[in-house]
Amino acid sequence: MARLDKASPDMLSLDLANPRIPDAKFTDEEAAIAYLYAQADLGELIQSIGNSGWLDFEPLIVEESTRTVVEGNRRLAALRIIASPHLQQQFKVTLPQPLHANAIPTEIQVNYVGSRKEARDFIGFKHVNGAFKWDSYAKARFAHSWLQDGDDIDEVSRRLGDGHNTVSRLVNGVVVLEQAEKTKLFDRELRSRTSFYFSHLYTALSTANVRQFLGLPESDNSVLPSQPVPASHRAHLRDLLSWLYGQKDEPALIRSQNPDLGRLINVLGSERAIRVLESNRDLDRAFDVVEDKAKAFEKAFYQLASSAEDVSRIIARYDPRSDLVDDAEATLRVVTIVVNAMKEAHLGGRSSDES
C-alpha cells in the first residue's frame, strides 16, 4: 500500500525511464529536464510556481526503494529549474520577481509506493487523460506494461477511461512494433520524419487487409501474443513500417492519415497493387490499381464544377489586361470534349440496356 509522507525535492530523482516519454532515452537528469522543458510546457508551470508558490495539493508518486518519481516529473523538473541558476541560464528562464516565498519548498508531499506496478493504481485515468495528455504511444506502452504484469485488459481499460477495443488496438500496436524492433526489421531512429505517428500503425492493424498482409488472425479485439507476425510474413512487416514511417534512405509514403493511410490499406488488399508498390514505392500508382475509377471520375468532375462556380462568383475581379481569355478558351475546349464523351458513353449505355 502507498504511504503518504514528506520529502525534500533534492532527495528525489527524476524518472529516466518515464513512461510518458517512451521515445526518449536519458543518460542523466539534466537531459531529462531539457526534454521536459522543450516538450512539456515547463515554462508556464515555472511561472505559476514562481508567482503563487508550490501548492502541495497532489502528492508526487515515488518508488520508495529508489526515491524515483514515477508520477510528477514535470513538477519536480520545474522545481529543479527554479532552484538552479545554472539551469535557468541554460534554458534562458527568467523567474518572476519577486519570487514567491514558497517557490522553493524544503519539503513536499509524496506517496511512497513499493513498485511501479503499485504506482499504476494512482496514475490511471486522471494522469494519462488529464490536462497534459499522454500521446498515444506513451499510453499504449503504459497499458502494455500493465497487462504484462498480469492485469486484466478490462480492468486496465476501466482505469485508463477507454473502451476495451481502444486499449487492445493500442497494445497491439506496441506488440507488433516491439517485434519489428527486436528482430531488427525497423529502427524508429531511422524514420524519415521527425514525429512518430503511432496512430498510423495501430489504426492499420485493426483492418482486415493489413492483418492478412502480416499473417495475423482476423481482429476479434483481443490482445496479440508476443511475436505475433509469423516468420513467413516478417518481410511484409518490414515493408509496412517502412511505408508508414520511412527507413534510412526510404522516405515514408504516408504524409497524412487521410487520405494516405486509407489508400495504403486499400492497396494491401490487392496482390497486384502490392507488387506495384513493392517495385516502385509509388503509392499513387499502386492505388490506381484498386481505385474505383467511376468514383474517381465523379470526384474529379465535382471538383471541376466547384472550381467553375468559384470563378463565376468572382468574375467581376477579372483583369481584362491579362491573357486569361486564351486559357479560358483552352479550358472550354477540354470541357466540351469531356461533355461530348460523357454523352456518347450515356447513349452507348442506354443502347446496351435497350438491347
Secondary structure, 3 states (H helix, E strand, C coil): CCEEEEECHHHCECCCCCCCCCCCCCCCHHHHHHHHHHHCCHHHHHHHHHHHCCCCCCCEEEECCCCEEEECHHHHHHHHHHCCHHHHHHCCCCCCCCCCCCCCCCCEEEEEECCHHHHHHHHHHHHHCCCCCCCHHHHHHHHHHHHHCCCCHHHHHHHHCCCHHHHHHHHHHHHHHHHHHHCCCCCHHHCCCCCCCHHHHHHHCCCHHHHHHHCCCCCCCCCCCCCCCCHHHHHHHHHHHHHHHCECCECCCCCCHHHHHHHHHHHCCCHHHHHHHHHHCCHHHHHHHHCCHHHHHHHHHHHHHHHHHHHHHCHHHCCCCCCHHHHHHHHHHHHHHHHHHHHHHHHHHHHHHHC
